[in-house]
Structure formats: structure tokens, C-alpha cells
């Protein structure tokens, strides 16, 4: 499955809610979290997701009222 990296504002998420999001099962758009990175001081969140396509990533975030600054498909060496 393709892997995507995206960036957006933290939108009030705290570390506990980010952990729950990371551990959540695949959603109705086929999206699962590999990792979530954040910088509270810069109000930035970076998601590493498995998703069928970029549109699924957009729908996944839209469900939570989040608009991504950018989304890009990435590859992993692991």
C-alpha cells in the first residue's frame, strides 16, 4: 500500500489523543497511521500514513476538520 507524509496544524491535539489516533484501526477510507510526529512550539503535526491514494488522506483529515498544508507520497527503506 502506498505511504504518505502530510503536514498540518496540531489543531488542539495533545500527546494522548495523538497516541490514540496512531493506534486506531484502518478507517473507512483505508487509512492507517504509521507514525505521528509533532512540534508543539511550532503548532505542527506530521503524519506518516498508509493509504490507497492521496484523496483518501485528504478525506481522512477532512473527517476531523483538518486541512493539510501538503501531502506527498513517500517510500521507506525499512
C-alpha positions in Angstrom: 0.0 0.0 0.0 1.3 3.5 -0.8 2.8 5.6 2.1 2.1 9.3 2.5 3.6 12.1 4.6 1.5 15.2 5.4 1.8 18.3 7.5 -0.9 20.4 9.2 -1.6 22.4 12.4 -1.9 20.4 15.6 -5.5 21.7 15.9 -5.6 21.3 19.7 -4.5 17.6 19.7 -2.4 16.6 22.8 0.0 13.7 23.0 -2.6 11.3 24.4 -5.0 11.9 21.6 -2.2 11.6 19.0 -1.3 8.2 20.6 -4.9 7.0 20.3 -5.0 8.2 16.6 -1.8 6.3 15.8 -3.1 3.1 17.4 -6.6 3.3 15.7 -7.6 0.7 13.2 -7.9 1.3 9.5 -10.7 3.9 8.8 -13.5 3.8 6.2 -11.1 5.4 3.6 -8.5 2.7 4.1 -6.1 4.9 6.0 -3.8 3.7 8.9 -1.2 5.7 10.8 2.4 4.5 10.8 3.6 7.4 12.9 2.7 10.9 14.0 5.4 13.4 14.7 4.8 16.8 16.2 6.3 20.1 17.3 4.1 21.8 19.9 6.0 25.1 19.8 5.5 25.4 16.1 1.9 24.0 16.2 2.9 21.4 13.5 1.9 17.8 13.1 3.4 15.4 10.5 1.5 12.2 9.8 3.0 9.1 8.1 0.1 7.1 6.7 -0.6 4.0 4.7 -3.4 4.9 2.3 -4.8 3.8 -1.1 -4.3 7.3 -2.6 -3.8 11.0 -1.8 -7.6 11.6 -1.9 -8.1 9.1 0.9 -5.6 11.0 3.0 -7.5 14.2 2.4 -10.8 12.6 3.3 -9.3 11.1 6.4 -8.2 14.5 7.6 -11.4 16.3 6.5 -13.4 14.0 8.7 -11.6 15.7 11.7 -11.9 19.2 10.3 -8.2 19.3 9.3 -6.8 20.8 6.1 -3.3 19.6 5.3 -0.7 22.1 4.2 0.7 19.4 1.9 0.6 15.7 1.2 3.2 13.7 -0.6 3.7 10.1 -1.4 6.9 8.7 0.1 8.9 5.5 0.1 10.6 3.8 3.0 13.9 1.8 3.2 12.6 -0.3 6.1 
